[in-house]
Structure formats: C-alpha cells, structure tokens
Amino acid sequence: MLPATSKLCAAISYRHLRNMTGLRRQAAVAISQELSRLACRSPGPSAWIHQVRRRSSLLSSRLEEKPFSEMEMSYIKQGEEALQKSLRILEDQDDWKTETVAGNGDKVLSKVLPDVGKVFRLEVVVDQPLDTVYGELVDNMEQMGDWNPNVKEVRILEKIGKDTVITHEKAAATPGNIVGPRDFVSVRCSKRRGSTCVLAGMSTTYGAMPEQEGFIRAENGPTCMVLRPLPGSPSQTRLTWLLSIDLKGWLPKTIINQVLSQTQVDFAKHLRQRLARPVPA
C-alpha cells in the first residue's frame, strides 16, 4: 500500500514541483524521498512508534500557504530531527538499565549511546485522560514554573507554524546548590497522530536570547515525551519521557546521574499534583 501511495503522490505533485523554487521545492523533494524510504523499510518499531514516524515524515506538514523564511525552516528541520532521533532511541529496547523504581510503579531507566551519552527514560501512568495531560504540557507550557519547583520559568520566544516553538527555560538550583541554576534555549516540535502524542525537542541557538547572567547555558536533546491512552483505560495516560541533558560545568557523573533521574521522578509527582487540582468553576 505504501509504495503505491508513494508513486501516486509523486505523480500528482510532479507538475507542481516543476513550478516550485527554493525551500518549498526542497521540502517537497524531502517528503517524496522520505515516503520512498519508509516504503522500503522492514518492520521493526512497535505499533505506536511506527505510526508516528510514518505520519510525521520529514517536513510532511510544512507546505502551508504561508511560506517560511530560511531561518524558520531551519528551526522546523531541527524540531523534526529531534522527533526522529528520539523515536529511534525509544524503539530500541535493548540495554536499558533500571535506575530507580518508585513505590507507585514509576520507573526510570537509562542507557549509554555512543553519539549522545547517557539518556534516561521515565515510564509512568497518570490518572488523567490524554487530552488533559497534553493540554497541561503543551497548551499551558509557560505555566510549568507554577507547579514544578525544579523549573523557574518556561517562556515561548517564537512560534513557527502550528507545530514548532522556540523556548527559553530556566531550571532552579538543586537543594544545597549542588547543581547551580541552568538555562536552556530549545526548539520544540509537537505532533498528534491518532491516539499518540509526541513532544520532542533539542537545544538550539537564538540570537535574541544570549547567555544569561547567573545561569550556565546547558544543552538538551534529543528529548521527547510520548503520551498514549492506557490500553483498556482511556481515562489514564501512559507517559514516556526520554531525557538527554549536558548540564555543562564541572560535575561528577555520579551527581549528574542522581540529579537527572530524581528530576524525572519529581516531575511525575508534581504533574500528578497539578492535574489533581480542582478545576475552577
């Protein structure tokens, strides 16, 4: 089915492609190439990852009426790259080691990747429907500092199209100032495909947000959160958080590992508390 769809798309778009120039032509070519590549791939990823990767091919939703500038296209590509890299990491189920398991079943796993370093994966179930969790993490992104004490501020610097944003995040110092304040400038890409939502991101540069006094500019990525309804219980959501961070500075690896895994456990606790609050009348 997919090879036939690929050929059909190529035939339909051919005469339009000849009339395109610059970045829009490049985007159309990228879509065609990605469809062909996916058509030839052998099965491997689990069902939900395959669904997202198949329907989120490179720049597949980028031929909109409003043309993007070269810089905007660069950020869009970075967001798509973060999404694809994150899903490739998550679909590989080998060599994950357990870091911690909480009493409520929340679990943090980790593995070391040659080109990325150590990554952490949080697996939790939240007693709220997917739309509620998605709304809190995406639509109310800038309110995260109100309920997560590990975050001082999240600010959207720029929105690009319907899926991509540039953000500035300030992380609070850890207790005892073992790890001082960090900040991040990130490009984030959000996708909803069927019953699966993916929120991916990675560090980027943004001229209007240089390094800030009192903060060490750290780097993250690729990172992502995947939200899916719990099978058989649509009122609950399974959340998977892939975390990859370079905190910079002179910090022992043991401290870094402890801080990052604890950050994920704390995040799940604070998210539940936030979602359990009474809804204003």
Backbone as CSV, one residue per row, in Angstrom:
resi,resn,N_x,N_y,N_z,CA_x,CA_y,CA_z,C_x,C_y,C_z
1,MET,0.825,-1.199,0.000,0.000,0.000,0.000,0.868,1.261,0.000
2,LEU,1.881,1.293,0.857,2.730,2.462,0.954,3.507,2.739,-0.323
3,PRO,4.104,1.719,-1.001,4.778,2.009,-2.266,3.824,2.629,-3.275
4,ALA,2.589,2.122,-3.355,1.626,2.680,-4.303,1.310,4.126,-3.949
5,THR,1.134,4.402,-2.668,0.856,5.769,-2.232,2.002,6.698,-2.587
6,SER,3.246,6.191,-2.401,4.425,6.990,-2.726,4.436,7.373,-4.187
7,LYS,4.151,6.398,-5.074,4.151,6.667,-6.509,3.038,7.640,-6.870
8,LEU,1.868,7.466,-6.260,0.751,8.337,-6.550,1.057,9.772,-6.153
9,CYS,1.648,9.949,-4.975,1.995,11.288,-4.521,2.996,11.936,-5.462
10,ALA,3.961,11.130,-5.912,4.980,11.657,-6.816,4.351,12.100,-8.129
11,ALA,3.403,11.299,-8.657,2.772,11.631,-9.925,1.923,12.881,-9.799
12,ILE,1.170,12.980,-8.726,0.290,14.130,-8.543,1.077,15.413,-8.407
13,SER,2.209,15.329,-7.691,2.946,16.543,-7.369,3.934,16.959,-8.447
14,TYR,4.124,16.158,-9.509,5.213,16.419,-10.433,5.105,17.792,-11.092
15,ARG,3.940,18.101,-11.683,3.864,19.361,-12.402,3.931,20.557,-11.460
16,HIS,3.423,20.362,-10.208,3.550,21.436,-9.214,4.997,21.597,-8.776
17,LEU,5.699,20.507,-8.685,7.084,20.549,-8.243,7.935,21.345,-9.208
18,ARG,7.639,21.225,-10.527,8.431,21.953,-11.505,8.289,23.463,-11.333
19,ASN,7.144,23.898,-10.775,6.899,25.322,-10.629,7.366,25.869,-9.284
20,MET,7.831,24.989,-8.388,8.304,25.432,-7.081,9.757,25.874,-7.161
21,THR,10.121,26.760,-6.235,11.502,27.208,-6.167,11.972,27.179,-4.731
22,GLY,13.287,27.211,-4.560,13.881,27.378,-3.239,13.464,26.339,-2.239
23,LEU,13.164,26.804,-1.003,12.917,25.920,0.123,11.660,25.081,-0.064
24,ARG,10.618,25.620,-0.715,9.400,24.842,-0.885,9.641,23.659,-1.807
25,ARG,10.462,23.848,-2.839,10.810,22.725,-3.708,11.609,21.685,-2.933
26,GLN,12.572,22.142,-2.111,13.380,21.214,-1.306,12.494,20.420,-0.360
27,ALA,11.499,21.090,0.233,10.610,20.403,1.166,9.805,19.322,0.461
28,ALA,9.314,19.646,-0.747,8.540,18.652,-1.495,9.389,17.451,-1.850
29,VAL,10.631,17.697,-2.262,11.527,16.593,-2.584,11.797,15.748,-1.353
30,ALA,11.974,16.401,-0.196,12.242,15.674,1.050,11.092,14.749,1.404
31,ILE,9.860,15.224,1.203,8.693,14.390,1.503,8.681,13.156,0.624
32,SER,8.911,13.355,-0.669,8.903,12.226,-1.606,9.970,11.205,-1.249
33,GLN,11.180,11.702,-0.920,12.270,10.795,-0.566,11.955,10.031,0.714
34,GLU,11.352,10.714,1.689,11.048,10.052,2.960,9.974,8.988,2.773
35,LEU,8.967,9.279,1.955,7.939,8.274,1.681,8.540,7.040,1.029
36,SER,9.450,7.251,0.081,10.081,6.122,-0.598,10.917,5.312,0.376
37,ARG,11.639,6.017,1.262,12.481,5.315,2.244,11.627,4.475,3.178
38,LEU,10.509,5.055,3.652,9.639,4.314,4.546,9.020,3.112,3.859
39,ALA,8.744,3.248,2.560,8.137,2.139,1.827,9.053,0.939,1.766
40,CYS,10.364,1.198,1.769,11.330,0.103,1.627,11.799,-0.441,2.967
41,ARG,11.407,0.192,4.059,11.895,-0.257,5.364,11.255,-1.564,5.765
42,SER,12.020,-2.356,6.446,11.458,-3.586,7.004,10.804,-3.262,8.329
43,PRO,9.786,-4.034,8.757,9.102,-3.761,10.016,10.069,-3.864,11.181
44,GLY,9.881,-3.030,12.192,10.774,-3.106,13.332,10.201,-2.417,14.548
45,PRO,9.828,-1.117,14.420,9.359,-0.420,15.604,8.005,-0.934,16.058
46,SER,7.709,-0.658,17.319,6.408,-1.042,17.837,5.341,-0.228,17.135
47,ALA,4.076,-0.602,17.332,2.987,-0.028,16.538,2.890,1.476,16.686
48,TRP,2.965,1.996,17.929,2.758,3.432,18.092,3.920,4.232,17.530
49,ILE,5.154,3.755,17.664,6.294,4.477,17.091,6.208,4.458,15.575
50,HIS,5.850,3.313,15.013,5.741,3.207,13.558,4.684,4.178,13.042
51,GLN,3.576,4.295,13.761,2.508,5.195,13.339,2.996,6.635,13.303
52,VAL,3.697,7.063,14.354,4.146,8.454,14.420,5.203,8.733,13.368
53,ARG,6.175,7.817,13.218,7.237,8.046,12.250,6.705,8.028,10.828
54,ARG,5.717,7.145,10.555,5.178,7.057,9.206,4.414,8.324,8.846
55,ARG,3.669,8.867,9.794,2.826,10.012,9.502,3.483,11.341,9.843
56,SER,4.741,11.307,10.321,5.470,12.536,10.624,6.763,12.578,9.822
57,SER,6.725,12.119,8.587,7.923,12.134,7.751,8.423,13.547,7.600
58,LEU,9.698,13.665,7.302,10.400,14.939,7.315,9.647,16.001,6.536
59,LEU,9.281,17.087,7.249,8.620,18.246,6.654,7.280,17.921,6.010
60,SER,6.616,16.848,6.458,5.393,16.423,5.787,4.260,17.429,5.917
61,SER,4.290,18.249,6.951,3.196,19.198,7.133,3.644,20.634,6.898
62,ARG,4.730,20.800,6.120,5.332,22.119,6.026,4.976,22.905,4.774
63,LEU,4.280,22.320,3.824,3.923,23.060,2.620,2.615,23.804,2.864
64,GLU,2.657,24.782,3.735,1.479,25.552,4.067,1.412,26.788,3.163
65,GLU,0.293,27.487,3.219,0.122,28.635,2.358,1.137,29.720,2.674
66,LYS,1.425,29.930,3.938,2.380,30.966,4.323,3.801,30.411,4.204
67,PRO,4.627,30.979,3.326,5.997,30.468,3.193,6.820,30.823,4.419
68,PHE,7.758,29.952,4.755,8.643,30.192,5.882,9.955,30.774,5.397
69,SER,10.576,31.551,6.261,11.899,32.069,5.947,12.926,30.949,6.065
70,GLU,14.115,31.211,5.592,15.172,30.203,5.681,15.472,29.857,7.136
71,MET,15.478,30.863,8.016,15.732,30.599,9.435,14.606,29.779,10.054
72,GLU,13.363,30.115,9.716,12.239,29.341,10.252,12.291,27.897,9.783
73,MET,12.630,27.689,8.520,12.755,26.327,8.010,13.858,25.570,8.746
74,SER,14.905,26.278,9.103,15.988,25.640,9.851,15.496,25.138,11.205
75,TYR,14.699,25.947,11.902,14.153,25.528,13.199,13.166,24.374,13.035
76,ILE,12.344,24.432,11.985,11.401,23.348,11.732,12.150,22.034,11.521
77,LYS,13.215,22.078,10.748,14.016,20.879,10.494,14.639,20.355,11.783
78,GLN,15.106,21.272,12.653,15.690,20.845,13.925,14.648,20.136,14.788
79,GLY,13.427,20.669,14.808,12.373,20.026,15.584,12.047,18.644,15.057
80,GLU,11.968,18.505,13.734,11.711,17.196,13.123,12.868,16.232,13.411
81,GLU,14.084,16.751,13.377,15.248,15.907,13.663,15.207,15.395,15.097
82,ALA,14.836,16.283,16.041,14.728,15.863,17.443,13.682,14.770,17.597
83,LEU,12.556,14.913,16.903,11.500,13.912,16.984,11.965,12.566,16.443
84,GLN,12.565,12.567,15.261,13.002,11.306,14.641,14.103,10.631,15.454
85,LYS,15.068,11.411,15.952,16.150,10.826,16.755,15.602,10.232,18.047
86,SER,14.681,10.943,18.683,14.110,10.455,19.939,13.378,9.134,19.741
87,LEU,12.589,9.051,18.666,11.840,7.821,18.426,12.761,6.660,18.091
88,ARG,13.855,6.946,17.408,14.821,5.868,17.118,15.424,5.330,18.411
89,ILE,15.683,6.221,19.364,16.239,5.784,20.652,15.209,4.942,21.409
90,LEU,13.972,5.385,21.427,12.943,4.683,22.190,12.564,3.342,21.581
91,GLU,12.652,3.226,20.259,12.241,1.967,19.645,13.264,0.853,19.873
92,ASP,14.476,1.206,20.250,15.496,0.202,20.559,15.342,-0.208,22.024
93,GLN,14.835,-1.385,22.257,14.520,-1.838,23.613,15.702,-2.514,24.314
94,ASP,16.837,-2.619,23.657,17.983,-3.318,24.233,18.796,-2.415,25.154
95,ASP,19.404,-3.047,26.165,20.440,-2.444,27.012,19.948,-1.345,27.949
96,TRP,18.658,-1.239,28.174,18.181,-0.278,29.167,18.379,-0.859,30.562
97,LYS,18.916,-0.065,31.474,19.159,-0.497,32.848,18.273,0.297,33.800
98,THR,17.777,-0.365,34.828,16.893,0.289,35.791,17.706,1.184,36.731
99,GLU,17.301,2.457,36.809,17.928,3.407,37.726,17.174,3.442,39.052
100,THR,15.854,3.525,38.967,15.042,3.577,40.176,13.611,3.157,39.872
101,VAL,12.956,2.563,40.859,11.543,2.196,40.754,10.858,2.713,42.009
102,ALA,9.874,3.585,41.827,9.152,4.154,42.967,8.085,3.180,43.451
103,GLY,7.582,3.431,44.638,6.577,2.553,45.212,5.287,2.495,44.410
104,ASN,4.985,3.566,43.666,3.758,3.595,42.868,3.940,3.013,41.467
105,GLY,5.144,2.472,41.207,5.406,1.854,39.914,6.134,2.738,38.920
106,ASP,6.304,4.029,39.218,7.074,4.906,38.337,8.489,4.357,38.210
107,LYS,8.996,4.346,36.989,10.292,3.715,36.735,11.170,4.624,35.892
108,VAL,12.451,4.700,36.260,13.448,5.419,35.465,14.494,4.421,34.986
109,LEU,14.702,4.374,33.673,15.700,3.509,33.049,16.759,4.378,32.397
110,SER,17.895,3.782,32.057,18.952,4.544,31.392,19.753,3.634,30.468
111,LYS,20.427,4.263,29.527,21.376,3.557,28.672,22.376,4.569,28.149
112,VAL,23.513,4.082,27.694,24.559,4.953,27.150,24.626,4.758,25.645
113,LEU,24.543,5.861,24.918,24.597,5.836,23.462,25.894,6.482,22.988
114,PRO,26.566,5.880,22.013,27.882,6.374,21.575,27.874,7.835,21.143
115,ASP,26.843,8.266,20.419,26.843,9.620,19.868,26.040,10.613,20.694
116,VAL,25.450,10.162,21.813,24.615,11.042,22.621,25.097,11.103,24.065
117,GLY,25.565,9.989,24.593,25.908,9.896,26.004,24.823,9.158,26.759
118,LYS,24.710,9.414,28.038,23.727,8.712,28.852,22.361,9.375,28.714
119,VAL,21.348,8.559,28.456,19.975,9.054,28.352,19.126,8.343,29.399
120,PHE,18.072,9.013,29.829,17.181,8.491,30.855,15.765,8.396,30.291
121,ARG,15.025,7.387,30.743,13.668,7.170,30.260,12.736,6.941,31.439
122,LEU,11.777,7.828,31.587,10.771,7.718,32.635,9.537,7.028,32.069
123,GLU,8.990,6.064,32.803,7.771,5.374,32.415,6.769,5.493,33.563
124,VAL,5.645,6.190,33.323,4.640,6.364,34.374,3.242,6.265,33.772
125,VAL,2.267,6.048,34.633,0.852,6.104,34.254,0.209,7.202,35.084
126,VAL,-0.485,8.115,34.397,-1.140,9.247,35.054,-2.650,9.031,35.002
127,ASP,-3.324,9.247,36.120,-4.763,9.015,36.201,-5.553,10.192,35.650
128,GLN,-5.239,10.562,34.410,-5.966,11.613,33.704,-5.997,11.255,32.221
129,PRO,-7.048,11.650,31.499,-7.097,11.357,30.066,-6.032,12.110,29.292
130,LEU,-5.712,11.596,28.118,-4.615,12.140,27.324,-4.790,13.629,27.036
131,ASP,-5.982,14.070,26.670,-6.183,15.473,26.326,-5.859,16.402,27.487
132,THR,-6.146,15.959,28.690,-5.849,16.773,29.869,-4.344,16.904,30.074
133,VAL,-3.629,15.786,29.950,-2.177,15.807,30.124,-1.522,16.621,29.012
134,TYR,-1.982,16.403,27.783,-1.437,17.140,26.639,-1.649,18.646,26.812
135,GLY,-2.833,19.025,27.242,-3.123,20.436,27.432,-2.205,21.084,28.445
136,GLU,-1.901,20.353,29.518,-1.024,20.906,30.556,0.409,21.049,30.057
137,LEU,0.892,20.068,29.318,2.299,20.061,28.905,2.564,20.891,27.655
138,VAL,1.542,21.097,26.823,1.735,21.847,25.577,1.023,23.196,25.618
139,ASP,-0.287,23.164,25.761,-1.045,24.417,25.733,-0.684,25.327,26.911
140,ASN,-0.408,24.743,28.073,-0.070,25.527,29.269,1.419,25.434,29.601
141,MET,2.230,25.259,28.584,3.666,25.074,28.774,4.299,26.159,29.648
142,GLU,3.896,27.405,29.446,4.545,28.512,30.158,4.154,28.567,31.635
143,GLN,3.199,27.746,32.051,2.808,27.709,33.459,3.552,26.645,34.257
144,MET,4.483,25.936,33.620,5.166,24.837,34.304,5.905,25.297,35.544
145,GLY,6.431,26.508,35.515,7.136,27.022,36.685,6.237,27.217,37.886
146,ASP,4.914,27.238,37.667,3.970,27.411,38.776,3.814,26.145,39.602
147,TRP,4.056,24.976,38.990,3.791,23.735,39.717,4.983,22.796,39.820
148,ASN,6.034,23.044,39.067,7.224,22.198,39.148,8.360,22.994,39.775
149,PRO,8.715,22.727,41.020,9.749,23.522,41.696,11.140,23.395,41.071
150,ASN,11.337,22.397,40.207,12.625,22.287,39.526,12.739,23.253,38.349
151,VAL,11.642,23.916,38.016,11.614,24.848,36.892,11.273,26.242,37.398
152,LYS,12.117,27.220,37.079,11.828,28.593,37.466,10.916,29.274,36.451
153,GLU,11.144,28.982,35.173,10.372,29.675,34.150,10.487,28.948,32.816
154,VAL,9.395,28.920,32.072,9.396,28.494,30.677,8.721,29.601,29.882
155,ARG,9.410,30.095,28.872,8.869,31.194,28.075,8.972,30.860,26.597
156,ILE,7.894,31.042,25.867,7.908,30.844,24.416,8.457,32.101,23.764
157,LEU,9.561,31.951,23.051,10.197,33.078,22.381,9.621,33.320,20.990
158,GLU,9.227,32.236,20.316,8.701,32.372,18.951,7.910,31.128,18.591
159,LYS,6.792,31.324,17.897,6.010,30.223,17.345,6.211,30.184,15.838
160,ILE,6.437,28.983,15.309,6.662,28.811,13.874,5.675,27.771,13.373
161,GLY,4.693,28.204,12.586,3.689,27.269,12.117,2.877,26.723,13.273
162,LYS,2.286,25.564,13.062,1.391,25.004,14.073,2.080,24.031,15.016
163,ASP,3.292,23.586,14.691,3.927,22.511,15.464,5.193,22.916,16.204
164,THR,5.817,24.033,15.853,7.167,24.325,16.317,7.220,25.611,17.131
165,VAL,7.938,25.567,18.252,8.158,26.761,19.071,9.618,26.802,19.515
166,ILE,10.098,28.017,19.757,11.413,28.227,20.379,11.150,28.660,21.808
167,THR,11.792,28.003,22.777,11.540,28.316,24.182,12.829,28.638,24.922
168,HIS,12.664,29.379,26.014,13.754,29.608,26.973,13.288,29.075,28.318
169,GLU,14.067,28.152,28.865,13.716,27.533,30.147,14.796,27.824,31.180
170,LYS,14.364,28.201,32.371,15.279,28.389,33.491,15.037,27.283,34.509
171,ALA,16.084,26.526,34.827,15.981,25.451,35.819,16.490,25.959,37.160
172,ALA,15.794,25.612,38.218,16.199,26.034,39.553,17.421,25.251,40.015
173,ALA,18.186,25.836,40.927,19.312,25.127,41.528,18.785,23.967,42.362
174,THR,19.571,22.894,42.464,19.173,21.756,43.286,19.366,22.093,44.763
175,PRO,18.695,21.374,45.675,18.881,21.623,47.106,20.367,21.587,47.478
176,GLY,20.780,22.544,48.279,22.180,22.624,48.656,23.050,23.220,47.569
177,ASN,22.423,23.652,46.474,23.141,24.237,45.335,24.226,23.306,44.793
178,ILE,23.964,21.980,44.888,24.914,21.012,44.324,25.056,21.244,42.832
179,VAL,23.952,21.497,42.176,23.956,21.903,40.771,23.302,23.277,40.700
180,GLY,24.060,24.266,40.277,23.561,25.637,40.243,22.538,25.850,39.141
181,PRO,22.003,27.063,39.049,20.970,27.360,38.050,21.461,27.146,36.620
182,ARG,20.630,26.499,35.820,20.908,26.293,34.407,19.784,26.903,33.580
183,ASP,20.104,27.240,32.335,19.048,27.619,31.421,19.279,26.954,30.073
184,PHE,18.202,26.886,29.285,18.222,26.190,28.003,17.463,27.025,26.970
185,VAL,17.957,27.039,25.770,17.196,27.552,24.635,16.928,26.358,23.732
186,SER,15.661,26.082,23.476,15.293,24.840,22.793,14.311,25.095,21.654
187,VAL,14.367,24.229,20.673,13.322,24.159,19.657,12.473,22.942,19.990
188,ARG,11.158,23.126,19.988,10.244,22.044,20.368,9.252,21.791,19.238
189,CYS,8.970,20.519,19.047,8.064,20.083,17.982,7.002,19.184,18.605
190,SER,5.724,19.514,18.420,4.648,18.696,18.968,3.845,18.082,17.839
191,LYS,3.516,16.806,17.984,2.760,16.065,16.973,1.651,15.268,17.647
192,ARG,0.466,15.267,17.040,-0.620,14.393,17.478,-0.974,13.518,16.299
193,ARG,-0.820,12.208,16.469,-1.100,11.247,15.407,-1.992,10.154,15.972
194,GLY,-3.273,10.221,15.647,-4.193,9.243,16.190,-4.274,9.367,17.696
195,SER,-4.047,8.284,18.390,-4.120,8.287,19.849,-2.767,8.505,20.504
196,THR,-1.767,8.911,19.739,-0.419,9.126,20.270,-0.002,10.577,20.097
197,CYS,0.587,11.142,21.138,1.134,12.498,21.083,2.628,12.435,21.402
198,VAL,3.421,13.187,20.643,4.855,13.253,20.881,5.270,14.713,20.988
199,LEU,6.003,15.030,22.038,6.537,16.369,22.262,8.049,16.242,22.287
200,ALA,8.711,16.661,21.222,10.152,16.452,21.091,10.883,17.783,21.097
201,GLY,12.168,17.751,21.439,12.944,18.985,21.453,14.428,18.738,21.527
202,MET,15.172,19.814,21.274,16.618,19.789,21.399,17.119,21.226,21.508
203,SER,18.337,21.394,21.989,18.895,22.731,22.135,19.124,23.378,20.780
204,THR,19.027,24.694,20.772,19.276,25.453,19.553,19.896,26.788,19.940
205,THR,20.238,27.581,18.967,20.734,28.937,19.206,19.673,29.920,18.729
206,TYR,19.542,31.016,19.464,18.542,32.024,19.141,19.150,33.376,19.481
207,GLY,19.350,34.187,18.454,20.094,35.435,18.632,19.523,36.359,19.685
208,ALA,18.207,36.355,19.850,17.577,37.262,20.804,17.671,36.772,22.243
209,MET,18.257,35.584,22.466,18.382,35.055,23.829,19.820,34.587,24.055
210,PRO,20.738,35.531,24.292,22.124,35.141,24.590,22.223,34.550,25.991
211,GLU,23.404,34.116,26.378,23.588,33.551,27.714,23.235,34.586,28.778
212,GLN,22.588,34.107,29.848,22.076,34.983,30.899,22.987,34.999,32.124
213,GLU,23.130,36.160,32.705,23.951,36.288,33.910,23.334,35.472,35.043
214,GLY,24.167,34.712,35.738,23.702,33.910,36.859,23.269,32.509,36.472
215,PHE,23.292,32.188,35.164,22.904,30.865,34.691,23.993,30.286,33.787
216,ILE,24.188,28.976,33.895,25.048,28.259,32.957,24.169,27.741,31.831
217,ARG,24.521,28.052,30.590,23.720,27.617,29.442,24.004,26.135,29.178
218,ALA,23.060,25.288,29.554,23.189,23.846,29.365,22.567,23.462,28.017
219,GLU,22.698,22.196,27.656,22.180,21.723,26.375,21.346,20.461,26.594
220,ASN,20.274,20.350,25.832,19.475,19.135,25.912,19.194,18.606,24.521
221,GLY,18.933,17.324,24.474,18.473,16.751,23.226,19.367,15.659,22.687
222,PRO,18.694,14.821,21.904,17.256,14.867,21.670,16.470,14.390,22.886
223,THR,15.361,15.059,23.165,14.476,14.648,24.247,13.042,14.572,23.705
224,CYS,12.195,13.828,24.380,10.788,13.828,23.982,9.928,13.237,25.083
225,MET,8.641,13.595,25.035,7.623,12.956,25.854,6.604,12.327,24.914
226,VAL,6.232,11.097,25.194,5.235,10.381,24.403,4.037,10.107,25.298
227,LEU,2.855,10.484,24.832,1.619,10.285,25.578,0.715,9.344,24.802
228,ARG,0.212,8.313,25.496,-0.718,7.350,24.890,-1.768,6.949,25.911
229,PRO,-3.016,6.761,25.491,-4.020,6.246,26.429,-3.601,4.858,26.908
230,LEU,-3.845,4.579,28.171,-3.545,3.258,28.696,-4.508,2.259,28.067
231,PRO,-3.996,1.174,27.475,-4.891,0.197,26.835,-5.988,-0.273,27.789
232,GLY,-7.232,-0.187,27.335,-8.361,-0.617,28.141,-8.829,0.377,29.177
233,SER,-8.121,1.531,29.284,-8.491,2.536,30.278,-8.225,3.929,29.713
234,PRO,-9.111,4.436,28.862,-8.878,5.730,28.213,-8.832,6.914,29.169
235,SER,-9.249,6.728,30.415,-9.181,7.814,31.392,-7.791,7.927,32.017
236,GLN,-6.875,7.036,31.631,-5.500,7.081,32.114,-4.535,7.233,30.938
237,THR,-3.381,7.834,31.215,-2.404,8.115,30.168,-1.047,7.544,30.540
238,ARG,-0.454,6.809,29.606,0.925,6.347,29.795,1.866,7.417,29.244
239,LEU,2.778,7.869,30.089,3.733,8.916,29.712,5.140,8.340,29.714
240,THR,5.828,8.494,28.600,7.233,8.104,28.484,8.040,9.371,28.231
241,TRP,9.041,9.617,29.059,9.869,10.824,28.920,11.319,10.416,28.692
242,LEU,11.817,10.694,27.505,13.227,10.485,27.184,13.981,11.768,27.487
243,LEU,14.971,11.677,28.353,15.723,12.858,28.801,17.197,12.697,28.457
244,SER,17.734,13.698,27.771,19.158,13.722,27.421,19.655,15.141,27.655
245,ILE,20.537,15.324,28.636,20.978,16.672,29.012,22.480,16.691,29.265
246,ASP,23.124,17.732,28.780,24.500,18.047,29.146,24.434,19.289,30.027
247,LEU,24.638,19.118,31.336,24.494,20.213,32.285,25.651,21.205,32.236
248,LYS,26.726,20.843,31.565,27.925,21.695,31.482,28.510,21.891,32.885
249,GLY,29.626,22.569,32.949,30.280,22.779,34.231,31.023,21.531,34.691
250,TRP,31.689,21.657,35.829,32.481,20.553,36.370,31.662,19.811,37.410
251,LEU,31.024,18.742,36.976,30.174,17.954,37.859,30.525,16.476,37.731
252,PRO,30.676,15.773,38.855,30.913,14.325,38.785,29.726,13.608,38.138
253,LYS,30.021,12.553,37.381,28.956,11.816,36.709,27.950,11.225,37.686
254,THR,28.440,10.809,38.852,27.516,10.234,39.834,26.478,11.257,40.277
255,ILE,26.914,12.512,40.432,25.987,13.578,40.817,24.993,13.838,39.699
256,ILE,25.486,13.915,38.464,24.621,14.171,37.315,23.554,13.089,37.184
257,ASN,23.986,11.831,37.281,23.040,10.718,37.131,21.962,10.761,38.211
258,GLN,22.372,11.046,39.428,21.421,11.096,40.530,20.436,12.247,40.339
259,VAL,20.940,13.409,39.935,20.086,14.589,39.769,19.069,14.372,38.651
260,LEU,19.508,13.832,37.512,18.614,13.692,36.367,17.525,12.651,36.616
261,SER,17.899,11.520,37.210,16.879,10.505,37.485,15.885,11.002,38.531
262,GLN,16.374,11.735,39.545,15.476,12.272,40.566,14.572,13.357,39.983
263,THR,15.105,14.138,39.026,14.305,15.161,38.360,13.101,14.547,37.663
264,GLN,13.302,13.380,37.045,12.189,12.734,36.364,11.143,12.213,37.349
265,VAL,11.602,11.608,38.434,10.668,11.110,39.451,9.875,12.265,40.046
266,ASP,10.569,13.373,40.345,9.895,14.542,40.907,8.883,15.118,39.923
267,PHE,9.242,15.135,38.657,8.339,15.670,37.638,7.002,14.917,37.645
268,ALA,7.070,13.601,37.683,5.842,12.804,37.687,4.988,13.121,38.915
269,LYS,5.623,13.278,40.060,4.881,13.587,41.291,4.200,14.947,41.182
270,HIS,4.936,15.950,40.732,4.374,17.297,40.657,3.311,17.404,39.560
271,LEU,3.489,16.665,38.473,2.477,16.673,37.409,1.164,16.105,37.920
272,ARG,1.233,15.014,38.660,0.010,14.425,39.224,-0.682,15.412,40.158
273,GLN,0.095,16.094,40.984,-0.485,17.062,41.905,-1.162,18.191,41.135
274,ARG,-0.533,18.641,40.068,-1.107,19.703,39.251,-2.430,19.259,38.619
275,LEU,-2.440,18.055,38.054,-3.629,17.587,37.371,-4.765,17.242,38.325
276,ALA,-4.424,16.998,39.578,-5.444,16.638,40.567,-6.105,17.867,41.189
277,ARG,-5.618,19.058,40.885,-6.183,20.260,41.482,-7.615,20.468,40.994
278,PRO,-8.453,21.062,41.796,-9.836,21.331,41.355,-9.858,22.263,40.154
279,VAL,-10.738,21.989,39.222,-10.873,22.847,38.052,-11.731,24.055,38.427
280,PRO,-11.243,25.295,38.161,-12.039,26.488,38.523,-13.400,26.469,37.852
281,ALA,-14.412,26.878,38.587,-15.775,26.899,38.054,-15.945,27.996,37.013
